[in-house]
């Protein structure tokens, strides 16, 4: 059995390989932008997140009810959208989900997704820092 055949039969392998590629791309892009713009502000992260959201929008834009279904097979969508872009930035998934809620007219759900994601994630960072600092 070839490596490609093995990947196509096992979606988690597709996600893993894609995620590894996306993670390497994220590290490289973040480093490149940071060297260019400096490290006084997380420009690298912002660039990665915006690029990831744009790429996710481009890939997902080809489907109406199932993102990307018109041009990609299920395996290709898994590899690209969950694996590569998931490794590159999970912000693209968050952005897609928020956009789809808005497109469906679920403005409360979209607002709640943004509000809870930002508030809870920043709160989670605070909690993690607080636990570590308390243990020092």
C-alpha positions, 0 to 999 in steps of 0.5 A: 500500500502506498503512502498516499493510499494509506493517508486517504484511508485514515483521515487522522493521518491526513490531519496529522501530516497536514498539521505538521506542514501547517505548523512548520509554515506558521513557524517560518512565516512568524519568524519572517514577519518578526525579523521584518517588523520587529517583536514589539507587537505580535505582527507575525501572529496577526499575519499568520491568523489573517492569512489563514482566515483568507486561505480558509475563506478561499477554500471554503468559498467553493461550497455552499452547504459544506465548505470546499465540497465543490472542488475538493474531495473529502480527503483533500478538505480534511488535509487542507482545511483541518490539517494544514490550516489547522496547524497554521492557525486555528483562528481560520477555523474560528473565523470560518465558523463565525462567518457561517453563523453570520451568513445563516443569519445567526448573529447572536451565535456569531457574536457569542462565538466571538465574545466567548472565544476571545474572552474565554481564551484570554481568560484561559491564558490569565488562568494558566499564568496565574497558576504557574505564578502561584506555584513559583 
